Amino acid sequence: MQSLKNFFSHPCSSVFICGYFLLVPFFAFAAEGMPDPTATPEDTHSLFEKAQKLFNQKNYKESKDILNQLVAKHPMDDFIPKARLLLANLQEDFNVSIAQFKDLAAEYSEKPEGEEAQKDLGARYYLADKYEEAADSYKEFLDTYPKSASLPEVHYWYASSLLALDQNQEAANQFNNVLNDAKDSPWAPKALLGMGTAYFKMKKYSDARNQYLRILDQYHLYDELNLVYLRLGQAYEAEKKWKEAHAAYQTLIQQYPKSFEVEEARGRLRDLESQHADLPHAVEAEAPLPTPTETAASVEATPTVEVAESSSEPDSESSATNVASKPFQVQVGVYSKKSNVDKTRRLIRKAGYSSYIVTAKQEGVPYTYYKVRVGHFSDRASAEKVAKELARKTGEKAIVIED
């Protein structure tokens, strides 16, 4: 006790005590994971706005670094839901991103971020061709947010998911909901095109044709009119209206000479003219090579754009000239890393098949998804047979995709 009294009476004791109490908060705040005590709400908000700006500028790495720091150090700040939503969109691993979107949708179900997470969940599933899960996600959105401003968009992608699952009548009904809710929106002509496809698959060719004609009549500025003319020609052919089909294909070639659909339209014209002597021979200028046309993928928040990236030597089924008439393909995997793509393609080659890659991009997601596919088949049964064989030989899940 006496020694303690002597310590406090020593001239240097006050310096030691002051230094001790100054150092304690420094070490406490320097501990890992603790927020910076000098950071003000204004500082953190400006950093978040910077991260958001970088995200919009597609500078994803810097955006991700800032967001990770903010979420770790300021978990209770009011911008955190938005920050976590951005991070989920920046997540490269498919399964991790799905888990994050689910967590956000549940945790923030009463906030705009929860609504957006539920929509993004469906989009991510659709991007990976997991149409059943996508349909379930979009259905849950519609049930949870019946007054959302995003209803036309969600109805459209819900319908598209159902269409991919061959639930054609239900898909047509959902496409019609888009028209009922937002006939003046960019989603309306897309819905009419989807509805036409649903009717065509149900062999209701006159109904399909009427949807395509409605687009031409009401939506003159729609950016996929080239595809509409192709579908219209196909519908007329199915109805055995050869002259009308011939006119639709010729209009496509003349008005959209650089579109991807031109090659198929030329093939159909040649077939029609060889089979029906009364049809006039189309006079065509030397056609340039097809180049991509701007499609509905330019609409904000569209889940997917697909472009053939590379191809090995095709198998006998996919070597047919008119690939577009063989809409079924076998998909053996969807990956974000090229190493996984190469591994799967080696397994496919070992199983006796050749493969090709289709790439998929989603607005706001920095990573490209690579879809490994095999063949082009005119009917689902043939594709299913190959899918089962590939699944057995490669050990990977193989599914049938209809384009």
LOZABA-768021 format. One line per 3 residues: number of its first residue (from 1); their letters; for each residue x, y, z of N, C-alpha, C. Coordinates in steps of 0.05 Angstrom, whole numbers, m for minus. Example, Ala and Ser with C-alpha at 12.3 -4.5 7.8 and 13.67 -1.06 7.14 Angstrom:
# LOZABA-768021
1 = as = 264:m114:156:246:m90:156:264:m66:156  257:m45:142:273:m21:143:258:1:157 $
This chain:
# LOZABA-768021
1 = mqs = 17:m24:0:0:0:0:17:25:0  38:24:16:57:46:18:71:51:m9  78:28:m23:92:31:m48:73:44:m69 $
4 = lkn = 47:38:m68:28:50:m87:25:80:m82  25:88:m56:25:116:m50:50:130:m60  73:117:m57:97:128:m67:96:132:m98 $
7 = ffs = 83:113:m112:82:115:m141:66:140:m150  42:143:m137:25:166:m145:37:193:m137  55:192:m116:67:217:m107:92:224:m124 $
10 = hpc = 101:205:m140:125:209:m157:119:230:m179  137:248:m185:132:269:m205:125:259:m233  134:235:m241:129:225:m268:103:209:m270 $
13 = ssv = 90:204:m247:66:187:m247:44:199:m264  40:225:m263:18:238:m278:22:235:m308  47:236:m317:53:233:m345:46:204:m354 $
16 = fic = 53:184:m338:47:156:m344:17:151:m346  2:162:m327:m27:158:m326:m41:171:m350  m33:195:m356:m45:208:m379:m39:193:m405 $
19 = gyf = m14:184:m407:m6:168:m431:m22:143:m433  m26:129:m410:m41:104:m410:m70:108:m421  m83:128:m410:m111:133:m418:m114:143:m447 $
22 = llv = m93:155:m457:m93:163:m485:m89:140:m504  m73:120:m495:m67:97:m512:m89:76:m512  m104:74:m491:m125:53:m489:m145:56:m512 $
25 = pff = m157:79:m517:m176:81:m539:m163:76:m566  m137:84:m568:m123:80:m594:m122:50:m600  m113:33:m581:m111:5:m586:m138:m8:m589 $
28 = afa = m158:2:m574:m185:m10:m576:m196:m6:m604  m193:18:m615:m204:23:m642:m186:11:m664  m161:5:m657:m144:m7:m677:m149:m37:m681 $
31 = aeg = m165:m48:m662:m170:m77:m664:m184:m83:m691  m178:m107:m702:m189:m114:m728:m219:m115:m728  m231:m103:m749:m260:m104:m753:m274:m80:m739 $
34 = mpd = m260:m65:m723:m274:m42:m710:m276:m19:m729  m298:m4:m727:m301:20:m744:m282:42:m738  m276:57:m757:m258:80:m753:m273:101:m737 $
37 = pta = m263:108:m712:m278:127:m695:m279:155:m707  m261:161:m725:m261:188:m737:m279:191:m761  m290:168:m771:m307:169:m794:m334:181:m787 $
40 = tpe = m343:201:m801:m369:213:m797:m389:200:m816  m416:203:m810:m436:193:m828:m433:204:m856  m424:230:m857:m420:242:m884:m398:228:m899 $
43 = dth = m376:220:m885:m354:207:m898:m363:180:m909  m377:164:m893:m385:137:m901:m405:139:m924  m423:158:m923:m442:161:m945:m429:169:m971 $
46 = slf = m409:187:m969:m395:195:m993:m379:172:m1005  m368:155:m988:m354:131:m998:m374:112:m1011  m397:109:m1000:m417:91:m1012:m425:102:m1040 $
49 = eka = m430:128:m1041:m437:140:m1066:m415:137:m1087  m390:138:m1078:m368:134:m1096:m368:105:m1106  m373:86:m1088:m374:58:m1096:m397:53:m1116 $
52 = qkl = m419:66:m1111:m442:63:m1129:m436:75:m1157  m422:98:m1157:m414:110:m1182:m394:92:m1197  m376:80:m1183:m356:62:m1196:m371:38:m1207 $
55 = fnq = m391:28:m1193:m407:6:m1203:m421:13:m1229  m433:36:m1230:m447:45:m1254:m428:50:m1277  m403:56:m1271:m382:60:m1291:m369:34:m1299 $
58 = kny = m378:12:m1287:m367:m15:m1292:m339:m18:m1282  m331:m2:m1263:m306:m5:m1249:m311:m23:m1225  m315:m48:m1230:m326:m66:m1209:m307:m72:m1187 $
61 = kes = m281:m75:m1193:m262:m83:m1172:m260:m62:m1150  m257:m36:m1158:m255:m15:m1138:m281:m12:m1123  m303:m15:m1137:m329:m13:m1124:m332:m35:m1103 $
64 = kdi = m324:m59:m1110:m326:m81:m1091:m309:m77:m1067  m284:m67:m1071:m266:m63:m1048:m278:m43:m1028  m289:m21:m1038:m300:m1:m1021:m325:m12:m1006 $
67 = lnq = m342:m26:m1021:m366:m37:m1008:m360:m57:m987  m340:m74:m991:m333:m94:m971:m323:m80:m945  m307:m59:m948:m298:m45:m925:m321:m31:m910 $
70 = lva = m339:m19:m924:m361:m5:m912:m380:m25:m897  m386:m47:m909:m403:m67:m897:m390:m78:m871  m364:m82:m872:m350:m93:m849:m348:m73:m826 $
73 = khp = m344:m48:m832:m338:m28:m811:m363:m13:m802  m384:m12:m819:m408:4:m812:m433:m12:m817  m436:m35:m804:m458:m53:m810:m486:m43:m803 $
76 = mdd = m487:m21:m787:m513:m11:m779:m521:14:m794  m505:23:m812:m511:48:m827:m535:43:m846  m548:65:m853:m573:62:m869:m568:54:m898 $
79 = fip = m543:57:m908:m538:50:m936:m530:20:m939  m528:6:m917:m518:m22:m918:m536:m40:m935  m563:m39:m934:m578:m56:m952:m571:m53:m981 $
82 = kar = m568:m28:m990:m560:m23:m1018:m532:m33:m1023  m514:m30:m1004:m487:m39:m1008:m486:m69:m1010  m501:m83:m994:m502:m113:m995:m515:m122:m1021 $
85 = lll = m534:m108:m1031:m547:m115:m1056:m527:m112:m1079  m512:m91:m1079:m491:m87:m1100:m470:m109:m1098  m463:m117:m1074:m443:m138:m1071:m453:m165:m1081 $
88 = anl = m479:m170:m1076:m491:m195:m1087:m490:m196:m1117  m494:m173:m1130:m493:m171:m1159:m464:m174:m1169  m445:m167:m1152:m417:m169:m1159:m405:m196:m1154 $
91 = qed = m421:m213:m1141:m410:m240:m1133:m407:m258:m1157  m383:m268:m1161:m377:m284:m1184:m388:m312:m1182  m386:m325:m1158:m396:m352:m1154:m426:m353:m1155 $
94 = fnv = m437:m369:m1173:m466:m370:m1176:m481:m378:m1150  m472:m399:m1137:m486:m409:m1113:m484:m389:m1091  m462:m375:m1088:m459:m355:m1067:m478:m331:m1073 $
97 = sia = m479:m323:m1098:m496:m300:m1105:m526:m307:m1099  m533:m332:m1106:m561:m341:m1101:m567:m340:m1071  m549:m350:m1055:m553:m350:m1026:m555:m321:m1015 $
100 = qfk = m539:m303:m1026:m540:m275:m1017:m566:m262:m1025  m575:m266:m1049:m601:m255:m1057:m624:m265:m1040  m623:m291:m1034:m644:m302:m1017:m644:m289:m989 $
103 = dla = m620:m286:m978:m618:m274:m951:m628:m245:m952  m621:m230:m972:m629:m202:m974:m659:m200:m978  m670:m218:m995:m699:m217:m999:m715:m222:m974 $
106 = aey = m705:m241:m957:m718:m247:m932:m714:m226:m911  m689:m216:m909:m683:m197:m888:m695:m169:m893  m697:m161:m918:m707:m135:m924:m733:m136:m940 $
109 = sek = m750:m155:m933:m775:m159:m948:m793:m135:m947  m790:m118:m927:m806:m94:m925:m793:m69:m937  m770:m73:m949:m755:m50:m960:m751:m54:m990 $
112 = peg = m745:m32:m1004:m741:m34:m1033:m718:m53:m1040  m698:m55:m1023:m676:m73:m1029:m684:m102:m1029  m703:m109:m1012:m714:m137:m1011:m729:m143:m1037 $
115 = eea = m745:m124:m1046:m759:m127:m1071:m740:m131:m1095  m719:m114:m1095:m699:m116:m1117:m684:m142:m1115  m678:m151:m1091:m663:m177:m1088:m680:m200:m1098 $
118 = qkd = m706:m200:m1093:m723:m221:m1103:m724:m222:m1134  m725:m198:m1146:m724:m196:m1175:m698:m206:m1186  m676:m197:m1173:m649:m205:m1182:m645:m235:m1179 $
121 = lga = m657:m247:m1159:m656:m276:m1155:m667:m290:m1179  m691:m282:m1188:m702:m294:m1212:m685:m290:m1236  m674:m266:m1239:m657:m260:m1262:m632:m277:m1263 $
124 = ryy = m620:m282:m1239:m596:m298:m1238:m602:m327:m1245  m625:m337:m1236:m633:m364:m1243:m638:m366:m1273  m651:m347:m1284:m657:m347:m1313:m632:m346:m1329 $
127 = lad = m613:m330:m1320:m587:m328:m1334:m573:m355:m1336  m577:m372:m1316:m564:m398:m1315:m582:m420:m1327  m604:m412:m1340:m623:m431:m1352:m636:m449:m1331 $
130 = kye = m637:m440:m1307:m652:m455:m1286:m680:m444:m1285  m696:m452:m1305:m722:m439:m1310:m742:m445:m1289  m741:m469:m1278:m761:m476:m1257:m757:m459:m1232 $
133 = eaa = m731:m456:m1224:m725:m439:m1201:m731:m409:m1207  m726:m401:m1232:m732:m373:m1240:m762:m368:m1238  m778:m387:m1249:m807:m384:m1248:m816:m382:m1219 $
136 = dsy = m806:m399:m1201:m814:m398:m1173:m807:m371:m1161  m783:m361:m1167:m774:m335:m1156:m792:m312:m1166  m798:m312:m1191:m815:m291:m1202:m843:m293:m1191 $
139 = kef = m853:m317:m1188:m880:m321:m1176:m881:m311:m1148  m860:m316:m1132:m859:m306:m1105:m858:m275:m1105  m844:m263:m1124:m844:m234:m1126:m872:m224:m1131 $
142 = ldt = m886:m236:m1150:m913:m227:m1157:m932:m229:m1133  m929:m251:m1117:m946:m255:m1094:m939:m235:m1071  m913:m228:m1069:m904:m211:m1046:m907:m182:m1052 $
145 = ypk = m904:m174:m1078:m904:m146:m1085:m925:m141:m1107  m950:m144:m1101:m971:m142:m1122:m974:m114:m1133  m963:m93:m1120:m966:m66:m1129:m939:m54:m1139 $
148 = sas = m920:m71:m1143:m893:m62:m1151:m894:m48:m1179  m876:m28:m1182:m873:m15:m1208:m860:m33:m1228  m848:m55:m1218:m833:m74:m1236:m851:m96:m1246 $
151 = lpe = m877:m95:m1242:m895:m117:m1250:m893:m124:m1279  m893:m105:m1298:m891:m113:m1326:m866:m129:m1332  m843:m120:m1322:m818:m134:m1326:m819:m162:m1314 $
154 = vhy = m829:m164:m1289:m829:m190:m1276:m849:m209:m1289  m872:m199:m1297:m891:m216:m1311:m879:m226:m1337  m863:m209:m1351:m851:m218:m1376:m831:m241:m1370 $
157 = wya = m814:m238:m1351:m794:m258:m1346:m806:m283:m1333  m827:m280:m1318:m841:m303:m1308:m853:m319:m1331  m865:m304:m1350:m877:m317:m1374:m855:m331:m1390 $
160 = ssl = m832:m318:m1393:m810:m329:m1408:m799:m355:m1395  m799:m355:m1369:m790:m379:m1355:m810:m402:m1359  m836:m396:m1358:m857:m416:m1363:m855:m426:m1392 $
163 = lal = m849:m408:m1411:m847:m416:m1439:m824:m435:m1442  m802:m430:m1429:m779:m448:m1430:m785:m475:m1418  m804:m476:m1400:m812:m501:m1387:m835:m515:m1402 $
166 = dqn = m842:m505:m1426:m864:m516:m1442:m891:m513:m1430  m894:m495:m1411:m920:m489:m1399:m932:m466:m1416  m939:m472:m1440:m944:m452:m1460:m969:m435:m1456 $
169 = qea = m991:m448:m1448:m1015:m433:m1443:m1012:m414:m1420  m1000:m424:m1398:m996:m406:m1375:m976:m383:m1382  m957:m389:m1399:m939:m369:m1408:m954:m347:m1424 $
172 = anq = m972:m356:m1442:m988:m337:m1458:m1004:m319:m1439  m1015:m331:m1418:m1031:m315:m1399:m1015:m294:m1385  m990:m301:m1378:m973:m282:m1364:m963:m260:m1383 $
175 = fnn = m957:m268:m1408:m950:m247:m1428:m974:m227:m1431  m998:m238:m1431:m1021:m221:m1434:m1024:m202:m1410  m1015:m210:m1386:m1016:m192:m1363:m998:m168:m1368 $
178 = vln = m976:m172:m1382:m959:m149:m1388:m975:m128:m1405  m989:m138:m1424:m1005:m121:m1442:m1027:m107:m1427  m1040:m121:m1408:m1061:m109:m1392:m1050:m87:m1374 $
181 = dak = m1026:m92:m1363:m1015:m73:m1343:m1000:m50:m1355  m987:m55:m1378:m969:m34:m1388:m966:m36:m1419  m988:m31:m1433:m987:m34:m1462:m970:m13:m1475 $
184 = dsp = m962:8:m1461:m945:29:m1473:m916:26:m1464  m910:5:m1449:m882:2:m1439:m865:m13:m1460  m839:m13:m1457:m821:m28:m1475:m826:m59:m1473 $
187 = wap = m839:m67:m1452:m844:m96:m1448:m867:m106:m1464  m884:m88:m1474:m909:m97:m1488:m902:m111:m1515  m886:m100:m1533:m880:m114:m1557:m865:m140:m1552 $
190 = kal = m848:m140:m1532:m834:m164:m1525:m854:m186:m1516  m874:m177:m1501:m894:m196:m1491:m910:m207:m1515  m917:m190:m1534:m931:m200:m1558:m915:m221:m1573 $
193 = lgm = m889:m215:m1575:m871:m234:m1589:m870:m261:m1574  m868:m259:m1547:m869:m283:m1531:m895:m298:m1533  m917:m283:m1533:m943:m296:m1535:m946:m310:m1562 $
196 = gta = m935:m297:m1583:m936:m310:m1610:m921:m336:m1609  m898:m336:m1596:m882:m361:m1594:m897:m383:m1578  m911:m375:m1557:m926:m394:m1541:m948:m406:m1559 $
199 = yfk = m963:m390:m1574:m984:m400:m1591:m972:m418:m1613  m949:m410:m1624:m937:m426:m1645:m930:m454:m1634  m919:m455:m1610:m912:m480:m1598:m936:m497:m1593 $
202 = mkk = m959:m485:m1588:m984:m499:m1584:m998:m506:m1611  m985:m498:m1633:m995:m502:m1661:m1020:m486:m1666  m1023:m464:m1652:m1044:m445:m1657:m1033:m424:m1675 $
205 = ysd = m1029:m431:m1700:m1013:m414:m1718:m1026:m388:m1725  m1052:m388:m1728:m1066:m362:m1734:m1064:m343:m1711  m1066:m354:m1686:m1063:m337:m1663:m1035:m326:m1661 $
208 = arn = m1015:m342:m1667:m988:m333:m1667:m984:m311:m1687  m994:m315:m1711:m991:m295:m1732:m1004:m269:m1724  m1026:m270:m1711:m1040:m245:m1703:m1023:m229:m1683 $
211 = qyl = m1008:m242:m1666:m991:m228:m1647:m969:m213:m1661  m957:m227:m1681:m935:m214:m1696:m946:m190:m1712  m969:m193:m1723:m981:m171:m1738:m987:m147:m1720 $
214 = ril = m995:m153:m1695:m1001:m131:m1676:m976:m115:m1670  m953:m129:m1669:m928:m115:m1664:m922:m96:m1688  m925:m106:m1712:m919:m90:m1736:m938:m66:m1738 $
217 = dqy = m962:m70:m1728:m983:m49:m1730:m980:m28:m1709  m973:m37:m1684:m974:m18:m1661:m946:m9:m1651  m925:m23:m1658:m899:m17:m1646:m878:m15:m1668 $
220 = hly = m880:7:m1683:m863:11:m1707:m833:14:m1699  m828:22:m1675:m800:27:m1667:m788:4:m1651  m802:m18:m1649:m792:m40:m1634:m766:m50:m1646 $
223 = del = m746:m55:m1629:m719:m60:m1640:m714:m89:m1648  m734:m106:m1648:m731:m134:m1658:m751:m140:m1680  m757:m120:m1697:m775:m125:m1719:m764:m146:m1738 $
226 = nlv = m738:m148:m1741:m726:m168:m1757:m735:m196:m1749  m735:m201:m1722:m743:m227:m1712:m773:m230:m1716  m788:m209:m1713:m817:m210:m1717:m824:m219:m1746 $
229 = ylr = m810:m208:m1766:m815:m217:m1793:m808:m246:m1798  m787:m255:m1785:m780:m284:m1788:m802:m301:m1776  m811:m294:m1752:m832:m310:m1739:m858:m308:m1755 $
232 = lgq = m863:m285:m1766:m888:m282:m1782:m886:m301:m1807  m864:m301:m1820:m860:m319:m1843:m864:m348:m1835  m854:m356:m1812:m857:m383:m1803:m886:m390:m1797 $
235 = aye = m900:m371:m1785:m929:m375:m1779:m944:m378:m1805  m939:m361:m1825:m953:m363:m1851:m947:m390:m1864  m922:m399:m1862:m915:m425:m1874:m931:m447:m1860 $
238 = aek = m933:m446:m1834:m948:m466:m1819:m977:m467:m1827  m987:m443:m1835:m1015:m441:m1845:m1017:m447:m1875  m994:m453:m1888:m993:m459:m1916:m1001:m435:m1933 $
241 = kwk = m995:m412:m1923:m999:m387:m1938:m972:m379:m1949  m966:m391:m1972:m939:m389:m1983:m932:m361:m1992  m950:m347:m2005:m945:m320:m2015:m939:m301:m1992 $
244 = eah = m955:m303:m1971:m951:m285:m1948:m925:m291:m1934  m918:m317:m1932:m893:m324:m1920:m869:m314:m1936  m871:m317:m1963:m851:m307:m1981:m847:m277:m1978 $
247 = aay = m869:m262:m1975:m868:m233:m1972:m855:m225:m1946  m861:m240:m1924:m850:m234:m1898:m820:m238:m1898  m810:m260:m1910:m782:m265:m1911:m767:m245:m1928 $
250 = qtl = m780:m237:m1950:m767:m218:m1968:m765:m190:m1955  m786:m183:m1940:m785:m158:m1925:m762:m157:m1905  m759:m180:m1891:m737:m182:m1872:m710:m178:m1885 $
253 = iqq = m706:m191:m1907:m680:m189:m1921:m675:m161:m1931  m696:m148:m1942:m692:m122:m1953:m689:m100:m1932  m704:m102:m1910:m703:m81:m1890:m682:m85:m1869 $
256 = ypk = m673:m110:m1864:m654:m115:m1843:m632:m133:m1854  m617:m124:m1874:m598:m141:m1888:m574:m150:m1871  m569:m137:m1848:m547:m144:m1831:m555:m161:m1807 $
259 = sfe = m580:m168:m1805:m589:m183:m1781:m582:m212:m1783  m580:m225:m1760:m574:m254:m1759:m596:m271:m1773  m620:m261:m1773:m642:m276:m1784:m642:m279:m1815 $
262 = vee = m626:m262:m1828:m626:m262:m1857:m618:m289:m1869  m599:m302:m1858:m590:m328:m1869:m613:m348:m1870  m628:m350:m1848:m650:m368:m1848:m672:m360:m1867 $
265 = arg = m677:m333:m1869:m698:m323:m1887:m690:m330:m1916  m665:m327:m1923:m656:m334:m1950:m661:m363:m1956  m655:m380:m1937:m659:m409:m1940:m688:m415:m1944 $
268 = rlr = m705:m402:m1929:m734:m407:m1932:m745:m397:m1959  m734:m374:m1968:m742:m364:m1994:m735:m384:m2016  m711:m394:m2015:m702:m413:m2036:m720:m438:m2036 $
271 = dle = m727:m448:m2012:m744:m472:m2010:m772:m466:m2021  m782:m443:m2013:m809:m436:m2023:m810:m433:m2053  m790:m419:m2064:m790:m415:m2093:m786:m441:m2109 $
274 = sqh = m771:m459:m2097:m767:m485:m2111:m791:m503:m2110  m808:m499:m2089:m831:m517:m2085:m856:m505:m2098  m856:m478:m2102:m881:m465:m2112:m873:m447:m2136 $
277 = adl = m879:m457:m2160:m870:m444:m2184:m884:m417:m2188  m906:m412:m2175:m921:m387:m2179:m909:m364:m2163  m890:m370:m2145:m878:m349:m2129:m857:m335:m2145 $
280 = pha = m855:m308:m2142:m834:m293:m2156:m807:m299:m2144  m786:m298:m2160:m759:m301:m2149:m750:m275:m2138  m741:m276:m2113:m733:m252:m2099:m707:m241:m2112 $
283 = vea = m707:m215:m2117:m683:m202:m2127:m668:m191:m2103  m643:m202:m2098:m628:m194:m2074:m601:m183:m2082  m594:m162:m2069:m567:m151:m2072:m547:m169:m2058 $
286 = eap = m522:m166:m2065:m502:m181:m2051:m503:m175:m2021  m508:m195:m2005:m513:m190:m1977:m487:m189:m1961  m485:m169:m1943:m462:m169:m1926:m464:m191:m1905 $
289 = lpt = m443:m196:m1891:m444:m216:m1870:m462:m207:m1848  m477:m225:m1836:m495:m217:m1815:m480:m206:m1791  m490:m185:m1779:m479:m174:m1755:m501:m171:m1735 $
292 = pte = m494:m169:m1709:m515:m168:m1688:m532:m143:m1692  m558:m146:m1687:m575:m123:m1686:m581:m117:m1657  m587:m92:m1651:m595:m85:m1624:m621:m99:m1617 $
295 = taa = m621:m113:m1595:m644:m128:m1587:m655:m118:m1561  m676:m132:m1551:m688:m124:m1525:m669:m126:m1502  m645:m138:m1507:m626:m139:m1485:m617:m111:m1477 $
298 = sve = m621:m91:m1494:m613:m64:m1487:m632:m52:m1467  m655:m65:m1462:m674:m55:m1442:m662:m59:m1414  m664:m40:m1398:m652:m41:m1371:m662:m65:m1356 $
301 = atp = m643:m79:m1343:m648:m102:m1325:m655:m127:m1340  m651:m128:m1366:m655:m153:m1380:m636:m174:m1370  m645:m198:m1362:m626:m217:m1351:m605:m228:m1370 $
304 = tve = m611:m231:m1396:m592:m247:m1411:m589:m238:m1440  m564:m240:m1449:m558:m237:m1477:m540:m260:m1484  m546:m274:m1506:m530:m298:m1512:m518:m294:m1540 $
307 = vae = m492:m300:m1542:m477:m299:m1567:m459:m322:m1569  m459:m336:m1591:m441:m359:m1595:m413:m349:m1595  m396:m361:m1577:m369:m351:m1574:m349:m368:m1590 $
310 = sss = m351:m394:m1587:m332:m411:m1601:m344:m438:m1606  m333:m452:m1624:m345:m478:m1631:m324:m497:m1640  m326:m522:m1630:m309:m543:m1641:m323:m555:m1665 $
313 = epd = m311:m574:m1678:m324:m586:m1701:m351:m598:m1693  m373:m590:m1706:m399:m599:m1697:m404:m629:m1702  m422:m640:m1686:m429:m668:m1690:m448:m670:m1714 $
316 = ses = m456:m694:m1721:m472:m697:m1745:m499:m683:m1743  m510:m682:m1719:m536:m670:m1716:m535:m639:m1719  m513:m627:m1709:m512:m598:m1710:m500:m588:m1735 $
319 = sat = m492:m606:m1754:m480:m597:m1778:m500:m589:m1800  m526:m592:m1794:m546:m585:m1813:m544:m556:m1820  m550:m549:m1845:m548:m521:m1854:m567:m503:m1839 $
322 = nva = m592:m512:m1836:m612:m495:m1824:m614:m500:m1794  m594:m490:m1779:m593:m496:m1750:m617:m484:m1736  m627:m461:m1745:m650:m448:m1732:m675:m465:m1731 $
325 = skp = m677:m484:m1750:m701:m502:m1749:m697:m525:m1730  m674:m526:m1716:m669:m546:m1696:m663:m532:m1670  m685:m525:m1656:m682:m507:m1633:m672:m519:m1607 $
328 = fqv = m671:m546:m1605:m664:m559:m1580:m634:m564:m1578  m623:m557:m1555:m594:m561:m1550:m591:m574:m1523  m569:m588:m1519:m563:m600:m1493:m542:m583:m1479 $
331 = qvg = m548:m574:m1455:m530:m558:m1439:m519:m574:m1417  m492:m575:m1415:m479:m592:m1395:m468:m576:m1372  m468:m550:m1373:m459:m535:m1350:m459:m505:m1356 $
334 = vys = m460:m489:m1334:m458:m460:m1335:m437:m451:m1316  m417:m437:m1325:m394:m431:m1308:m386:m402:m1312  m372:m391:m1291:m361:m364:m1293:m331:m365:m1297 $
337 = kks = m319:m389:m1295:m290:m391:m1298:m283:m409:m1321  m264:m400:m1338:m257:m415:m1362:m245:m442:m1355  m232:m445:m1332:m220:m470:m1325:m241:m492:m1322 $
340 = nvd = m265:m485:m1311:m287:m504:m1309:m299:m510:m1336  m299:m491:m1354:m309:m495:m1381:m291:m515:m1395  m265:m511:m1393:m246:m529:m1407:m248:m558:m1396 $
343 = ktr = m252:m560:m1370:m254:m587:m1357:m279:m601:m1368  m302:m587:m1369:m326:m600:m1379:m325:m607:m1408  m313:m590:m1424:m310:m596:m1453:m292:m620:m1457 $
346 = rli = m272:m624:m1440:m255:m648:m1443:m272:m673:m1436  m289:m671:m1416:m306:m694:m1409:m325:m701:m1432  m336:m680:m1444:m355:m684:m1467:m340:m697:m1490 $
349 = rka = m316:m687:m1496:m301:m699:m1518:m294:m728:m1512  m288:m734:m1487:m282:m762:m1479:m306:m779:m1483  m330:m767:m1479:m355:m782:m1482:m363:m786:m1511 $
352 = gys = m348:m774:m1530:m353:m778:m1558:m369:m757:m1572  m371:m733:m1559:m387:m711:m1570:m369:m687:m1572  m377:m669:m1591:m364:m643:m1592:m382:m622:m1579 $
355 = syi = m371:m600:m1572:m386:m580:m1557:m380:m552:m1567  m396:m533:m1558:m391:m505:m1565:m400:m488:m1541  m392:m463:m1541:m397:m445:m1518:m416:m423:m1526 $
358 = vta = m436:m417:m1509:m453:m394:m1511:m448:m377:m1487  m444:m351:m1491:m438:m334:m1468:m464:m319:m1460  m466:m312:m1435:m489:m298:m1425:m480:m276:m1406 $
361 = kqe = m492:m252:m1410:m486:m229:m1394:m511:m218:m1382  m509:m207:m1358:m532:m194:m1345:m524:m166:m1338  m543:m148:m1343:m538:m119:m1338:m530:m115:m1308 $
364 = gvp = m508:m102:m1304:m499:m97:m1276:m483:m119:m1264  m479:m141:m1278:m462:m163:m1267:m436:m164:m1283  m413:m162:m1270:m388:m159:m1284:m378:m185:m1297 $
367 = yty = m389:m207:m1289:m378:m233:m1298:m394:m245:m1321  m380:m256:m1340:m393:m270:m1362:m398:m299:m1354  m421:m309:m1360:m426:m338:m1355:m422:m353:m1381 $
370 = ykv = m410:m376:m1379:m404:m392:m1403:m421:m418:m1402  m437:m421:m1422:m455:m444:m1424:m444:m464:m1443  m438:m488:m1434:m426:m509:m1451:m449:m526:m1462 $
373 = rvg = m452:m526:m1489:m474:m539:m1502:m465:m559:m1523  m483:m577:m1529:m478:m598:m1549:m501:m600:m1568  m495:m599:m1594:m515:m605:m1615:m537:m585:m1619 $
376 = hfs = m552:m590:m1641:m577:m576:m1647:m596:m598:m1657  m619:m600:m1644:m638:m622:m1650:m665:m611:m1657  m678:m624:m1675:m704:m615:m1685:m727:m622:m1666 $
379 = dra = m722:m642:m1648:m743:m649:m1629:m731:m654:m1601  m748:m651:m1581:m739:m653:m1553:m731:m681:m1546  m744:m701:m1557:m738:m729:m1550:m709:m736:m1557 $
382 = sae = m701:m728:m1581:m673:m734:m1589:m653:m720:m1571  m659:m695:m1563:m641:m680:m1545:m641:m693:m1517  m664:m702:m1508:m665:m715:m1481:m648:m741:m1481 $
385 = kva = m649:m755:m1503:m633:m780:m1504:m603:m774:m1502  m593:m754:m1516:m565:m746:m1514:m559:m735:m1487  m577:m719:m1475:m573:m708:m1448:m569:m730:m1427 $
388 = kel = m585:m751:m1428:m582:m773:m1409:m555:m787:m1413  m547:m791:m1438:m522:m805:m1443:m498:m788:m1433  m500:m761:m1438:m478:m744:m1429:m477:m742:m1399 $
391 = ark = m500:m741:m1386:m500:m741:m1357:m487:m766:m1345  m493:m789:m1358:m482:m814:m1348:m452:m816:m1353  m443:m806:m1376:m415:m809:m1383:m397:m788:m1370 $
394 = tge = m408:m764:m1366:m391:m742:m1355:m394:m738:m1325  m416:m747:m1314:m422:m742:m1286:m432:m714:m1281  m437:m699:m1302:m447:m671:m1300:m477:m672:m1306 $
397 = kai = m492:m653:m1295:m520:m650:m1301:m524:m639:m1329  m538:m653:m1345:m544:m644:m1373:m574:m639:m1376  m581:m616:m1387:m609:m608:m1390:m614:m600:m1419 $
400 = vie = m639:m602:m1427:m646:m594:m1454:m656:m565:m1454  m645:m549:m1472:m651:m521:m1475:m665:m517:m1502  m687:m502:m1502:m700:m495:m1528:m696:m466:m1533 $
403 = d = m684:m459:m1555:m680:m431:m1562:m703:m421:m1580 $
